[in-house]
Amino acid sequence: MRYLIRWGLTIGPVAILWLGLPAGILAQEQSRESAALDNTAAAWSFQLAGQAMPDYRDDILASGETRPEGNKGFAQFRMVAPLKVAGVSVLPRLTVRYSENKDGDWGFSPTDLFALIVPFDWGTGRAGFGPDIVIPGSSSVGSSEWAYGVAGAVIQRFFNDRMMAGLLVQQTWGRRTVVDLGQPVPIVTDEIETGAHPIIINPFINFQLGKGWYIGTNDLQAQYSWEFGGWKIPVGARLGYVLVQPKSSWNFYVEYATDLATDDWPGAAAKNKYRVNVSYSVPVGG
Protein backbone atom coordinates (compact mmCIF):
# COMPACT_ATOMS: atom_id res chain seq x y z
CA MET A 1 0.00 0.00 0.00
CA ARG A 2 2.82 2.40 0.86
CA TYR A 3 4.35 1.94 -2.60
CA LEU A 4 0.96 2.42 -4.28
CA ILE A 5 0.61 5.77 -2.52
CA ARG A 6 4.09 6.79 -3.63
CA TRP A 7 3.32 5.67 -7.21
CA GLY A 8 0.19 7.82 -7.18
CA LEU A 9 2.11 10.84 -5.92
CA THR A 10 4.70 10.27 -8.63
CA ILE A 11 2.41 10.14 -11.67
CA GLY A 12 -0.51 12.08 -10.23
CA PRO A 13 0.70 15.60 -11.16
CA VAL A 14 1.38 14.50 -14.73
CA ALA A 15 -2.03 12.86 -15.09
CA ILE A 16 -3.85 15.84 -13.59
CA LEU A 17 -2.15 18.28 -15.97
CA TRP A 18 -2.88 16.09 -18.97
CA LEU A 19 -6.52 15.44 -18.08
CA GLY A 20 -7.04 19.10 -17.30
CA LEU A 21 -6.06 20.28 -20.77
CA PRO A 22 -8.86 21.74 -22.87
CA ALA A 23 -10.42 19.26 -25.26
CA GLY A 24 -10.57 19.78 -28.99
CA ILE A 25 -7.28 21.60 -29.37
CA LEU A 26 -6.42 21.53 -33.06
CA ALA A 27 -3.12 20.13 -34.25
CA GLN A 28 -0.47 22.78 -34.62
CA GLU A 29 2.96 22.42 -36.15
CA GLN A 30 5.66 23.18 -33.60
CA SER A 31 8.14 25.92 -34.44
CA ARG A 32 11.82 25.02 -34.67
CA GLU A 33 12.67 27.47 -31.88
CA SER A 34 10.14 25.82 -29.58
CA ALA A 35 11.25 22.28 -30.50
CA ALA A 36 14.84 23.14 -29.55
CA LEU A 37 13.62 23.77 -25.97
CA ASP A 38 11.21 20.83 -25.80
CA ASN A 39 12.41 17.65 -24.07
CA THR A 40 9.46 15.71 -25.53
CA ALA A 41 10.18 16.62 -29.16
CA ALA A 42 11.39 13.78 -31.42
CA ALA A 43 14.95 14.92 -32.11
CA TRP A 44 18.49 13.73 -31.75
CA SER A 45 20.04 15.87 -29.04
CA PHE A 46 23.55 16.28 -27.63
CA GLN A 47 24.20 18.49 -24.61
CA LEU A 48 27.33 19.69 -22.85
CA ALA A 49 26.89 21.65 -19.62
CA GLY A 50 28.99 22.75 -16.70
CA GLN A 51 27.81 23.81 -13.26
CA ALA A 52 29.71 25.40 -10.36
CA MET A 53 28.46 25.35 -6.75
CA PRO A 54 31.11 27.30 -4.84
CA ASP A 55 29.33 27.74 -1.51
CA TYR A 56 26.69 26.02 0.62
CA ARG A 57 24.22 26.87 3.35
CA ASP A 58 25.38 26.06 6.88
CA ASP A 59 22.09 26.29 8.79
CA ILE A 60 21.13 23.95 11.62
CA LEU A 61 19.08 20.86 10.73
CA ALA A 62 16.20 19.41 12.72
CA SER A 63 18.71 16.89 14.13
CA GLY A 64 20.72 19.75 15.65
CA GLU A 65 23.63 19.21 13.28
CA THR A 66 25.02 21.70 10.78
CA ARG A 67 23.92 21.12 7.18
CA PRO A 68 26.71 19.34 5.23
CA GLU A 69 28.47 20.66 2.15
CA GLY A 70 27.98 19.08 -1.26
CA ASN A 71 29.88 18.70 -4.51
CA LYS A 72 31.63 21.78 -5.88
CA GLY A 73 30.40 21.25 -9.43
CA PHE A 74 30.16 18.96 -12.43
CA ALA A 75 30.54 18.58 -16.17
CA GLN A 76 27.51 16.99 -17.84
CA PHE A 77 26.89 15.17 -21.10
CA ARG A 78 23.34 14.30 -22.14
CA MET A 79 22.17 12.49 -25.25
CA VAL A 80 18.67 11.77 -26.57
CA ALA A 81 18.26 9.13 -29.31
CA PRO A 82 14.64 9.07 -30.58
CA LEU A 83 12.99 5.82 -31.69
CA LYS A 84 9.64 4.80 -33.15
CA VAL A 85 8.06 1.70 -31.62
CA ALA A 86 4.69 0.62 -33.03
CA GLY A 87 4.16 4.19 -34.23
CA VAL A 88 4.83 5.70 -30.79
CA SER A 89 7.78 8.00 -30.06
CA VAL A 90 10.26 6.69 -27.51
CA LEU A 91 12.98 9.08 -26.30
CA PRO A 92 15.82 7.33 -24.43
CA ARG A 93 17.79 9.99 -22.52
CA LEU A 94 21.24 9.30 -21.06
CA THR A 95 22.75 11.77 -18.55
CA VAL A 96 26.39 11.39 -17.45
CA ARG A 97 28.05 13.68 -14.91
CA TYR A 98 31.71 13.97 -13.90
CA SER A 99 31.71 15.72 -10.52
CA GLU A 100 34.09 17.32 -8.05
CA ASN A 101 33.41 16.73 -4.35
CA LYS A 102 34.00 19.19 -1.51
CA ASP A 103 37.57 17.87 -1.04
CA GLY A 104 38.51 18.46 -4.68
CA ASP A 105 38.34 14.82 -5.78
CA TRP A 106 36.69 13.97 -9.12
CA GLY A 107 34.56 10.99 -10.10
CA PHE A 108 31.51 9.92 -12.07
CA SER A 109 28.19 10.64 -10.37
CA PRO A 110 25.35 8.13 -10.82
CA THR A 111 24.28 7.94 -14.47
CA ASP A 112 20.59 8.39 -15.27
CA LEU A 113 18.95 6.47 -18.14
CA PHE A 114 15.33 7.46 -18.77
CA ALA A 115 13.19 6.26 -21.68
CA LEU A 116 10.22 8.57 -22.24
CA ILE A 117 7.35 6.91 -24.12
CA VAL A 118 5.12 9.60 -25.68
CA PRO A 119 1.71 8.15 -26.63
CA PHE A 120 -0.23 11.40 -26.09
CA ASP A 121 0.05 14.31 -28.53
CA TRP A 122 -2.76 16.86 -28.87
CA GLY A 123 -1.10 19.32 -31.24
CA THR A 124 0.06 21.96 -28.77
CA GLY A 125 1.49 19.59 -26.20
CA ARG A 126 2.53 16.07 -25.30
CA ALA A 127 2.57 13.71 -22.34
CA GLY A 128 4.45 10.51 -21.68
CA PHE A 129 5.98 8.18 -19.14
CA GLY A 130 8.62 5.49 -18.95
CA PRO A 131 11.19 3.55 -16.95
CA ASP A 132 14.05 5.28 -15.14
CA ILE A 133 17.31 3.52 -14.21
CA VAL A 134 20.10 5.01 -12.10
CA ILE A 135 23.50 3.39 -12.72
CA PRO A 136 25.94 3.52 -9.77
CA GLY A 137 28.74 6.06 -9.70
CA SER A 138 31.68 6.80 -7.44
CA SER A 139 30.80 6.82 -3.73
CA SER A 140 32.96 9.95 -3.31
CA VAL A 141 30.57 12.09 -5.40
CA GLY A 142 27.21 10.29 -5.07
CA SER A 143 25.46 6.97 -4.65
CA SER A 144 27.18 3.69 -5.51
CA GLU A 145 23.90 1.73 -5.58
CA TRP A 146 21.57 0.82 -8.46
CA ALA A 147 18.10 2.34 -8.44
CA TYR A 148 15.01 1.70 -10.57
CA GLY A 149 11.80 3.60 -11.04
CA VAL A 150 9.43 5.51 -13.29
CA ALA A 151 9.15 9.02 -14.69
CA GLY A 152 6.50 11.04 -16.45
CA ALA A 153 6.46 14.31 -18.38
CA VAL A 154 3.89 16.71 -19.80
CA ILE A 155 4.38 19.95 -21.75
CA GLN A 156 1.96 22.53 -23.14
CA ARG A 157 2.68 25.34 -25.59
CA PHE A 158 0.86 28.70 -25.61
CA PHE A 159 0.63 31.89 -27.69
CA ASN A 160 1.70 30.36 -31.01
CA ASP A 161 4.65 28.58 -29.41
CA ARG A 162 6.06 31.69 -27.72
CA MET A 163 5.57 30.18 -24.26
CA MET A 164 5.98 26.62 -23.07
CA ALA A 165 5.32 25.11 -19.64
CA GLY A 166 5.87 21.59 -18.46
CA LEU A 167 6.52 19.16 -15.67
CA LEU A 168 8.88 16.19 -15.27
CA VAL A 169 8.46 13.85 -12.28
CA GLN A 170 10.93 11.08 -11.42
CA GLN A 171 10.74 8.45 -8.66
CA THR A 172 13.23 5.67 -8.07
CA TRP A 173 13.64 2.94 -5.47
CA GLY A 174 16.82 1.26 -4.35
CA ARG A 175 19.11 0.22 -1.50
CA ARG A 176 19.90 2.86 1.10
CA THR A 177 21.49 3.08 4.53
CA VAL A 178 19.07 2.88 7.45
CA VAL A 179 18.95 5.98 9.67
CA ASP A 180 17.71 5.52 13.24
CA LEU A 181 15.29 8.41 13.77
CA GLY A 182 14.35 7.24 17.25
CA GLN A 183 17.42 8.85 18.82
CA PRO A 184 17.74 12.49 19.99
CA VAL A 185 20.14 12.89 17.09
CA PRO A 186 19.51 10.59 14.03
CA ILE A 187 22.19 7.92 13.77
CA VAL A 188 23.39 6.33 10.52
CA THR A 189 23.46 2.57 11.08
CA ASP A 190 25.24 -0.27 9.29
CA GLU A 191 21.92 -1.69 8.06
CA ILE A 192 20.78 -1.54 4.43
CA GLU A 193 17.16 -1.40 3.31
CA THR A 194 15.27 -0.99 0.05
CA GLY A 195 13.19 2.16 -0.04
CA ALA A 196 12.06 5.17 -2.02
CA HIS A 197 14.65 7.75 -2.96
CA PRO A 198 13.59 11.42 -2.89
CA ILE A 199 11.01 12.20 -5.53
CA ILE A 200 12.19 14.77 -8.13
CA ILE A 201 9.59 17.30 -9.30
CA ASN A 202 10.86 19.44 -12.16
CA PRO A 203 8.42 22.16 -13.35
CA PHE A 204 9.61 24.60 -16.00
CA ILE A 205 8.44 27.51 -18.08
CA ASN A 206 10.14 29.52 -20.80
CA PHE A 207 9.13 32.49 -22.92
CA GLN A 208 10.58 33.49 -26.29
CA LEU A 209 11.59 37.15 -26.55
CA GLY A 210 12.18 37.13 -30.32
CA LYS A 211 15.21 36.87 -32.61
CA GLY A 212 16.18 33.59 -30.91
CA TRP A 213 16.38 34.91 -27.34
CA TYR A 214 14.35 33.44 -24.48
CA ILE A 215 14.04 33.54 -20.70
CA GLY A 216 12.89 30.78 -18.38
CA THR A 217 13.29 29.01 -15.10
CA ASN A 218 16.47 27.25 -14.16
CA ASP A 219 16.68 23.46 -13.86
CA LEU A 220 14.10 23.37 -11.04
CA GLN A 221 14.66 19.87 -9.67
CA ALA A 222 12.72 20.18 -6.42
CA GLN A 223 13.14 17.11 -4.20
CA TYR A 224 11.08 15.68 -1.35
CA SER A 225 12.53 13.09 1.04
CA TRP A 226 10.04 10.36 1.94
CA GLU A 227 12.40 9.24 4.68
CA PHE A 228 12.82 12.57 6.46
CA GLY A 229 9.82 14.58 5.23
CA GLY A 230 11.98 17.49 4.04
CA TRP A 231 12.16 19.58 0.86
CA LYS A 232 14.93 21.08 -1.26
CA ILE A 233 13.74 23.60 -3.86
CA PRO A 234 16.12 25.37 -6.26
CA VAL A 235 15.00 28.83 -7.39
CA GLY A 236 16.56 30.71 -10.27
CA ALA A 237 16.38 31.90 -13.87
CA ARG A 238 17.82 31.16 -17.30
CA LEU A 239 18.73 33.37 -20.27
CA GLY A 240 19.19 31.57 -23.55
CA TYR A 241 19.57 31.88 -27.29
CA VAL A 242 18.39 29.42 -29.98
CA LEU A 243 20.11 29.37 -33.35
CA VAL A 244 17.98 27.61 -35.96
CA GLN A 245 19.76 26.22 -39.00
CA PRO A 246 18.20 24.50 -42.05
CA LYS A 247 18.47 20.98 -40.60
CA SER A 248 19.53 21.49 -36.98
CA SER A 249 19.38 23.84 -33.99
CA TRP A 250 21.73 25.10 -31.28
CA ASN A 251 20.62 26.09 -27.79
CA PHE A 252 22.94 28.21 -25.63
CA TYR A 253 22.06 29.35 -22.13
CA VAL A 254 23.39 30.58 -18.81
CA GLU A 255 21.51 30.27 -15.54
CA TYR A 256 21.72 31.12 -11.87
CA ALA A 257 20.00 29.40 -8.96
CA THR A 258 20.00 29.04 -5.19
CA ASP A 259 18.70 26.13 -3.10
CA LEU A 260 16.02 26.63 -0.45
CA ALA A 261 15.75 23.72 1.97
CA THR A 262 13.75 22.87 5.08
CA ASP A 263 15.52 21.76 8.25
CA ASP A 264 14.08 18.26 7.64
CA TRP A 265 16.08 17.98 4.41
CA PRO A 266 19.36 16.43 5.64
CA GLY A 267 21.38 16.98 2.48
CA ALA A 268 23.42 19.86 1.12
CA ALA A 269 21.82 23.08 -0.16
CA ALA A 270 23.88 25.35 -2.40
CA LYS A 271 23.82 29.11 -1.84
CA ASN A 272 24.85 29.87 -5.40
CA LYS A 273 24.80 27.73 -8.55
CA TYR A 274 26.04 28.85 -11.96
CA ARG A 275 25.48 26.85 -15.16
CA VAL A 276 26.47 27.22 -18.81
CA ASN A 277 25.06 24.99 -21.55
CA VAL A 278 25.29 24.26 -25.25
CA SER A 279 22.96 21.78 -26.95
CA TYR A 280 22.80 20.59 -30.54
CA SER A 281 19.63 18.95 -31.88
CA VAL A 282 18.54 17.42 -35.18
CA PRO A 283 14.78 16.80 -35.60
CA VAL A 284 13.79 13.36 -36.82
CA GLY A 285 13.54 13.66 -40.59
CA GLY A 286 15.52 16.91 -40.45
Phi, psi and omega per residue, in radians:
M1 nan -0.713 -3.129
R2 -1.046 -0.715 -3.139
Y3 -1.244 -0.537 3.077
L4 -1.136 -0.684 3.105
I5 -1.121 -0.755 -3.135
R6 -1.145 -0.682 3.073
W7 -1.028 -0.778 -3.136
G8 -1.102 -0.698 3.114
L9 -1.207 -0.453 3.134
T10 -1.278 -0.872 -3.045
I11 -1.668 -0.173 -3.076
G12 -1.018 -0.865 -3.139
P13 -1.026 -0.663 3.130
V14 -1.151 -0.783 -3.122
A15 -1.123 -0.708 -3.128
I16 -1.104 -0.771 3.139
L17 -1.107 -0.727 -3.115
W18 -1.172 -0.826 -3.107
L19 -1.184 -0.425 -3.114
G20 -1.477 -0.032 3.138
L21 -1.251 2.539 -3.136
P22 -1.105 2.421 -3.134
A23 -1.358 2.726 3.019
G24 1.375 0.294 3.104
I25 -1.195 2.269 -3.090
L26 -1.338 2.631 3.111
A27 -1.061 2.468 -3.110
Q28 -2.471 2.252 -3.137
E29 -1.221 2.288 -3.092
Q30 -1.380 2.391 3.126
S31 -1.235 2.734 -3.133
R32 -1.151 -0.642 3.121
E33 -1.093 -0.754 3.135
S34 -1.174 -0.729 -3.115
A35 -1.090 -0.563 3.138
A36 -1.154 -0.338 -3.130
L37 -1.854 0.080 -2.984
D38 -1.850 1.977 -3.122
N39 -1.273 -0.154 3.112
T40 -1.782 0.007 3.134
A41 -1.328 2.493 -3.136
A42 -1.361 1.644 -3.118
A43 -2.680 2.531 2.946
W44 -1.220 2.342 -3.078
S45 -2.456 2.420 3.109
F46 -2.314 2.173 -3.059
Q47 -2.177 2.416 2.933
L48 -2.155 2.266 -3.125
A49 -2.487 2.686 3.053
G50 -2.348 2.427 -3.131
Q51 -2.340 2.348 3.077
A52 -1.961 2.397 3.090
M53 -2.295 1.395 -2.964
P54 -1.283 -0.397 -3.084
D55 -2.534 2.707 -3.028
Y56 -2.295 2.726 3.081
R57 -1.246 2.513 -3.123
D58 -2.181 0.685 3.131
D59 -1.314 3.003 -3.106
I60 -1.615 2.264 -3.137
L61 -1.405 2.984 3.110
A62 -1.053 -0.459 3.127
S63 -1.314 -0.183 -3.077
G64 1.630 -0.102 3.128
E65 -1.580 2.798 3.080
T66 -1.373 2.421 3.138
R67 -1.027 2.359 -3.110
P68 -1.326 2.834 3.020
E69 -1.446 2.839 3.106
G70 -2.105 -2.870 3.127
N71 -1.136 2.630 -3.119
K72 -1.377 -0.411 -3.116
G73 2.930 -3.097 -3.138
F74 -2.787 2.775 2.920
A75 -1.912 2.361 -3.024
Q76 -2.186 2.401 2.972
F77 -2.106 2.320 3.107
R78 -2.342 2.406 -3.135
M79 -2.344 2.380 3.033
V80 -2.075 2.238 -3.119
A81 -2.150 1.644 -3.023
P82 -1.183 2.524 3.092
L83 -2.302 2.819 2.971
K84 -2.076 2.117 3.127
V85 -2.170 1.987 -3.108
A86 0.922 0.679 3.097
G87 1.396 0.053 -3.121
V88 -1.900 2.380 3.120
S89 -1.253 2.323 3.031
V90 -2.183 2.226 -3.045
L91 -2.084 1.490 3.048
P92 -1.164 2.265 -3.105
R93 -2.186 2.113 -3.140
L94 -1.908 2.207 3.131
T95 -2.134 2.103 -3.136
V96 -2.087 2.299 3.124
R97 -2.190 2.379 3.024
Y98 -1.953 1.982 -2.896
S99 -2.036 2.718 3.049
E100 -1.950 2.197 -3.142
N101 -1.465 -3.140 -3.042
K102 -1.138 -0.347 3.136
D103 -1.623 0.017 3.123
G104 1.564 0.136 3.110
D105 -1.565 2.510 -3.103
W106 -1.887 2.625 3.078
G107 -3.010 2.946 3.134
F108 -1.443 2.174 3.015
S109 -1.260 2.913 3.075
P110 -0.943 2.404 -3.130
T111 -1.629 2.333 -3.106
D112 -1.837 2.222 3.078
L113 -2.122 1.993 -3.041
F114 -2.227 2.204 3.119
A115 -1.920 1.829 -3.132
L116 -1.504 2.068 3.056
I117 -1.668 2.177 -3.002
V118 -2.026 1.470 -3.138
P119 -1.532 -0.204 -3.040
F120 -1.969 2.117 3.118
D121 -2.519 2.007 -3.087
W122 -1.984 0.440 3.028
G123 1.675 -0.920 3.135
T124 -1.913 0.243 3.115
G125 -3.023 3.030 -3.134
R126 -2.564 2.792 3.029
A127 -2.544 2.559 -3.140
G128 -2.807 3.120 -3.120
F129 -2.728 2.957 3.116
G130 3.036 3.065 -3.125
P131 -1.323 2.654 -3.135
D132 -2.306 2.196 -3.140
I133 -2.154 2.306 3.076
V134 -1.904 2.063 -3.109
I135 -1.610 2.311 -3.050
P136 -0.990 2.606 3.059
G137 -2.130 -2.794 3.110
S138 -1.314 2.357 -3.131
S139 -1.162 -0.284 -3.130
S140 -1.344 -0.320 -3.112
V141 -2.209 0.086 -3.126
G142 2.965 -2.835 -3.083
S143 -1.320 2.526 3.064
S144 -1.939 0.438 -3.120
E145 -2.058 2.579 3.018
W146 -1.237 2.634 3.041
A147 -2.530 2.602 -3.084
Y148 -2.383 2.532 3.135
G149 -3.003 -2.686 -3.111
V150 -2.358 2.799 3.085
A151 -2.554 2.703 3.099
G152 -2.490 2.645 -3.121
A153 -2.479 2.604 3.037
V154 -2.543 2.410 3.064
I155 -2.331 2.675 3.081
Q156 -2.459 2.358 3.136
R157 -1.849 2.547 -3.084
F158 -2.316 2.840 2.998
F159 0.907 0.945 3.116
N160 0.956 0.777 3.062
D161 1.314 0.104 -3.138
R162 -1.292 -0.445 3.128
M163 -2.237 2.498 3.104
M164 -2.427 2.359 3.094
A165 -2.249 2.617 -3.118
G166 -2.834 3.127 -3.108
L167 -2.629 2.304 3.028
L168 -2.124 2.252 3.130
V169 -2.166 2.284 -3.140
Q170 -2.259 2.363 3.079
Q171 -2.422 2.177 3.093
T172 -2.170 2.783 3.080
W173 -2.223 2.571 3.122
G174 -3.066 -3.064 3.134
R175 -1.285 2.467 3.114
R176 -2.611 2.776 3.114
T177 -1.318 2.383 3.131
V178 -1.342 2.321 3.071
V179 -1.942 2.189 3.137
D180 -1.424 1.828 -3.114
L181 -1.538 -0.002 -3.114
G182 -1.463 -0.026 -3.135
Q183 -1.672 2.785 3.069
P184 -0.946 -0.669 3.010
V185 -2.108 2.145 -3.127
P186 -0.899 2.384 -3.090
I187 -2.044 2.267 3.055
V188 -1.362 2.143 -3.107
T189 -1.696 -3.139 3.089
D190 -1.593 0.020 -3.096
E191 -1.426 2.628 3.094
I192 -2.100 2.386 3.081
E193 -2.328 2.879 3.020
T194 -1.777 2.182 -3.091
G195 -2.711 -3.135 -3.114
A196 -1.410 2.275 2.993
H197 -1.345 2.901 3.098
P198 -0.950 2.380 3.062
I199 -1.301 2.457 3.128
I200 -1.892 2.136 -3.133
I201 -2.076 1.955 -2.986
N202 -2.068 1.462 3.035
P203 -1.405 2.663 3.080
F204 -2.651 2.767 3.053
I205 -2.658 2.431 3.038
N206 -2.438 2.718 -3.073
F207 -2.376 2.226 -3.122
Q208 -1.447 2.254 -3.103
L209 -1.588 -0.266 -3.089
G210 1.905 2.697 3.138
K211 0.984 0.544 3.067
G212 1.617 -0.261 -3.083
W213 -1.470 2.579 3.076
Y214 -2.633 2.797 3.034
I215 -2.199 2.722 3.140
G216 -2.974 -3.067 3.060
T217 -1.347 2.834 3.023
N218 -1.345 -2.995 3.124
D219 -1.326 1.475 -2.967
L220 -1.392 1.252 -3.137
Q221 -1.542 1.350 3.063
A222 -1.178 2.468 -3.122
Q223 -2.259 2.472 3.064
Y224 -2.150 2.232 -3.137
S225 -1.561 2.011 3.071
W226 -1.146 -0.540 -3.063
E227 -1.279 -0.718 -3.050
F228 -1.895 -0.267 -3.129
G229 1.328 0.406 -3.105
G230 -1.950 2.823 -3.110
W231 -2.072 2.575 2.859
K232 -2.243 2.183 -3.056
I233 -2.273 1.951 3.056
P234 -1.382 2.419 -3.136
V235 -2.239 2.265 -3.134
G236 -3.097 -2.913 -3.067
A237 -2.552 2.783 -3.089
R238 -2.264 2.447 2.990
L239 -2.119 2.197 -3.060
G240 -2.421 2.961 3.123
Y241 -2.446 2.274 3.120
V242 -1.905 2.193 3.085
L243 -1.890 1.963 -3.116
V244 -1.675 2.180 3.072
Q245 -1.939 2.979 -3.055
P246 -0.924 -0.692 -3.081
K247 -2.197 0.152 -3.108
S248 -2.749 3.030 3.140
S249 -2.486 2.613 3.020
W250 -2.033 2.481 3.089
N251 -2.218 2.032 3.103
F252 -1.983 2.383 3.040
Y253 -2.678 2.772 2.968
V254 -2.192 2.613 3.129
E255 -2.607 2.732 3.077
Y256 -2.267 2.514 3.105
A257 -2.665 2.813 2.999
T258 -2.370 2.579 -3.129
D259 -1.651 2.276 2.984
L260 -1.867 2.285 -3.061
A261 -2.445 2.504 3.074
T262 -1.392 2.865 -3.129
D263 -1.304 -0.100 3.026
D264 -1.587 -0.066 3.039
W265 -1.581 1.954 -2.985
P266 -1.431 -0.128 -3.057
G267 -1.554 -3.098 -3.125
A268 -1.241 2.697 3.084
A269 -2.456 1.991 -3.051
A270 -1.318 2.416 3.034
K271 -1.284 -0.772 -3.088
N272 -2.380 2.338 3.093
K273 -2.312 2.302 -3.126
Y274 -2.174 2.292 -3.112
R275 -2.320 2.480 2.976
V276 -2.159 2.598 -3.024
N277 -2.599 2.519 2.919
V278 -2.399 2.284 3.138
S279 -2.248 2.526 3.108
Y280 -2.184 2.226 -3.101
S281 -2.319 2.565 3.109
V282 -2.249 1.933 3.133
P283 -1.043 2.554 3.079
V284 -1.045 2.204 -3.080
G285 1.512 -0.019 -3.114
G286 -1.411 nan nan
